[in-house]
Amino acid sequence: MTEVPKRIPITGEPDLSPYADLFIDSSFEVSDRTVAANLLKFCENISDAAVLDVGTGAANIPIYLAQARKGWRITGIDVSPHMLDVARRNIERAGLMHAIALARCSTHQIPAPSGSFDVVLCNGVLHYVDDVDEFWRELVRVAKPGATVLVRDLKRRAAQAQEVTAASPSTGSYPALLANQFRTASLAAYSPEEVRQQLKRAGLERLTVTSDERTFEVFGQL
């Protein structure tokens, strides 16, 4: 069995501006639709909800959710002003400014009162986070008791770097640009077992961790 490499953290605040336009590429759209579909399935009986999307990026997932659930009021947060500009344009284009709000902040200082959200979503962000204990504390703080949580990210595993090119879009200058970003993210990602240990320290063993070949998913009710 090939050993999983040691984690290499991403230092400093991530600058995703060079990748902003890539988040509307069809390969990302398919992934975001899958995440949104999973959440909607988990929340099939929730018609009215305050929803938080941590690391909203281009706001693809909030748009899909708002289109599917008219009673959901969604807040998307991101640390990147450039990504928030992209998100704002996408929301305006979709005619959903009434349903989706945006805010710039970090994952450890969310500008919301405790117990604000019925649903908390976070996709593709955890690998940027070094203080994971603070991440989980803040997530629990802003969620209501019994809130639904879905956290999804890359998982760190052996031989992942060799698969970077295959995972990238195949047109224009995207492959080289995304290959570098994907390699960095892959080496900074957590393994499913590391995530289980994070949840244990946070007292969140009731959340379930599942994984496939490339990603892990944390799901459950608080």
C-alpha distance (Angstrom), angle and dihedral (degrees) to the residues before:
residue distance angle dihedral
M1 . . .
T2 3.80 . .
E3 3.79 113.3 .
V4 3.80 118.8 -115.1
P5 3.83 107.6 -116.7
K6 3.78 122.7 -114.1
R7 3.79 114.0 -92.0
I8 3.83 116.1 -98.9
P9 3.84 109.1 -158.0
I10 3.78 122.0 -139.1
T11 3.78 105.9 -117.6
G12 3.79 123.6 -143.1
E13 3.78 128.9 5.0
P14 3.83 109.8 -38.8
D15 3.80 115.5 -111.4
L16 3.79 107.0 -150.8
S17 3.80 96.3 165.0
P18 3.84 93.3 107.1
Y19 3.81 88.2 57.2
A20 3.81 99.3 42.1
D21 3.79 96.4 101.8
L22 3.81 90.8 47.7
F23 3.79 91.6 65.1
I24 3.80 90.0 76.2
D25 3.80 90.9 55.8
S26 3.80 113.2 118.4
S27 3.83 93.8 -115.2
F28 3.81 90.8 61.0
E29 3.80 90.9 42.3
V30 3.81 90.9 57.8
S31 3.81 91.1 49.4
D32 3.81 93.2 47.6
R33 3.81 91.6 48.0
T34 3.80 88.9 52.8
V35 3.80 92.2 52.6
A36 3.80 91.7 46.8
A37 3.80 90.9 48.6
N38 3.81 91.1 51.2
L39 3.78 91.9 51.2
L40 3.80 93.0 46.9
K41 3.80 89.2 51.5
F42 3.80 91.6 50.5
C43 3.83 89.9 48.0
E44 3.80 98.7 39.5
N45 3.82 92.3 133.7
I46 3.83 96.0 46.4
S47 3.80 109.8 93.3
D48 3.81 99.4 159.3
A49 3.79 119.2 43.0
A50 3.78 148.0 140.5
V51 3.81 105.6 -126.5
L52 3.82 130.8 -166.0
D53 3.82 122.2 -158.6
V54 3.81 109.0 -164.8
G55 3.81 110.4 -153.8
T56 3.78 94.9 10.0
G57 3.81 95.7 -178.8
A58 3.81 109.2 -180.0
A59 3.85 90.3 -3.6
N60 3.80 92.4 -117.0
I61 3.80 93.0 140.2
P62 3.84 96.2 47.3
I63 3.81 88.8 50.2
Y64 3.80 92.5 52.6
L65 3.81 90.9 46.2
A66 3.81 94.2 47.8
Q67 3.79 91.0 49.4
A68 3.80 91.0 51.8
R69 3.83 99.6 40.7
K70 3.80 114.4 38.4
G71 3.81 91.4 -174.1
W72 3.79 95.6 57.5
R73 3.81 117.8 103.5
I74 3.79 106.9 -158.6
T75 3.80 131.3 -161.8
G76 3.79 118.0 -166.8
I77 3.79 119.6 -163.8
D78 3.79 129.5 -170.2
V79 3.79 136.7 164.8
S80 3.82 93.7 -139.2
P81 3.82 117.4 84.3
H82 3.80 89.9 -163.3
M83 3.79 92.1 55.4
L84 3.80 90.2 47.2
D85 3.81 89.2 54.5
V86 3.80 89.1 54.0
A87 3.81 90.1 46.2
R88 3.80 92.1 50.5
R89 3.80 92.2 51.7
N90 3.79 91.4 48.9
I91 3.80 92.8 49.2
E92 3.79 91.9 48.4
R93 3.80 90.8 48.7
A94 3.80 89.6 51.9
G95 3.83 91.7 48.9
L96 3.80 92.3 -123.6
M97 3.81 103.7 122.3
H98 3.82 88.0 117.8
A99 3.82 91.6 58.2
I100 3.82 104.4 37.0
A101 3.81 127.6 54.9
L102 3.80 125.2 -171.9
A103 3.80 132.7 -150.7
R104 3.79 135.1 176.0
C105 3.80 114.0 -129.8
S106 3.78 143.9 117.8
T107 3.78 125.5 -97.0
H108 3.81 92.4 -108.1
Q109 3.82 97.7 52.5
I110 3.79 109.8 42.3
P111 3.83 112.7 177.1
A112 3.80 96.8 -130.1
P113 3.81 134.1 100.8
S114 3.77 118.7 -104.9
G115 3.79 113.7 -83.9
S116 3.81 95.7 21.7
F117 3.81 104.5 134.1
D118 3.80 136.9 61.4
V119 3.80 92.6 -166.9
V120 3.81 128.9 30.4
L121 3.80 121.1 -168.2
C122 3.80 129.6 -177.2
N123 3.79 122.2 174.9
G124 3.80 126.3 -179.7
V125 3.80 97.3 -9.6
L126 3.80 110.4 96.4
H127 3.82 94.2 80.4
Y128 3.83 88.2 65.2
V129 3.81 91.1 55.9
D130 3.81 122.0 90.4
D131 3.81 98.2 171.5
V132 3.78 93.9 59.2
D133 3.80 93.1 163.0
E134 3.80 89.9 60.7
F135 3.81 89.4 45.8
W136 3.80 92.3 57.5
R137 3.83 92.9 42.3
E138 3.79 91.6 53.6
L139 3.78 92.4 45.4
V140 3.81 90.3 53.2
R141 3.80 91.8 44.8
V142 3.81 95.7 58.2
A143 3.81 94.2 40.9
K144 3.78 123.3 87.9
P145 3.81 118.5 -120.1
G146 3.79 106.1 -84.4
A147 3.82 92.8 19.9
T148 3.78 119.2 156.5
V149 3.81 114.4 -113.5
L150 3.80 128.4 -164.1
V151 3.82 119.3 176.7
R152 3.79 118.9 173.6
D153 3.80 131.6 176.2
L154 3.77 146.6 144.1
K155 3.77 115.0 -73.2
R156 3.79 123.1 -136.6
R157 3.77 112.0 -119.7
A158 3.76 143.4 149.8
A159 3.81 120.8 -71.5
Q160 3.80 93.0 8.1
A161 3.80 93.9 131.5
Q162 3.79 90.8 61.4
E163 3.81 90.1 60.4
V164 3.80 96.6 53.2
T165 3.79 96.6 100.5
A166 3.79 93.2 49.7
A167 3.80 90.2 52.7
S168 3.79 94.7 53.0
P169 3.81 129.1 89.4
S170 3.78 112.1 -96.7
T171 3.79 104.3 -136.7
G172 3.78 136.8 86.0
S173 3.81 118.2 -20.4
Y174 3.79 93.6 -33.3
P175 3.83 100.4 104.1
A176 3.81 98.0 62.7
L177 3.80 93.0 41.1
L178 3.79 94.5 47.9
A179 3.79 93.9 40.4
N180 3.79 90.6 62.6
Q181 3.81 92.5 46.1
F182 3.80 93.1 46.1
R183 3.80 92.8 48.8
T184 3.81 91.6 51.1
A185 3.81 92.0 46.5
S186 3.81 92.7 46.7
L187 3.79 93.3 54.4
A188 3.81 91.6 46.3
A189 3.80 93.6 48.9
Y190 3.80 124.2 106.3
S191 3.77 125.7 -120.9
P192 3.82 118.7 -119.6
E193 3.81 89.8 -110.1
E194 3.82 91.0 53.2
V195 3.80 88.7 51.4
R196 3.81 90.7 50.8
Q197 3.81 88.7 53.6
Q198 3.82 90.1 49.7
L199 3.80 89.9 53.2
K200 3.80 91.6 47.5
R201 3.81 91.3 54.1
A202 3.82 89.3 48.5
G203 3.80 92.7 49.6
L204 3.79 90.6 -115.3
E205 3.79 101.1 124.0
R206 3.81 88.4 131.2
L207 3.82 88.2 73.8
T208 3.80 113.7 90.3
V209 3.81 123.8 -130.6
T210 3.80 117.9 -154.6
S211 3.79 129.4 168.2
D212 3.77 143.2 -169.5
E213 3.79 130.7 -166.0
R214 3.80 95.2 -64.7
T215 3.80 110.6 13.5
F216 3.78 145.2 36.0
E217 3.79 128.8 -142.9
V218 3.79 130.0 -155.6
F219 3.78 114.7 -158.7
G220 3.79 139.5 166.7
Q221 3.79 147.4 86.8
L222 3.78 123.7 -70.3
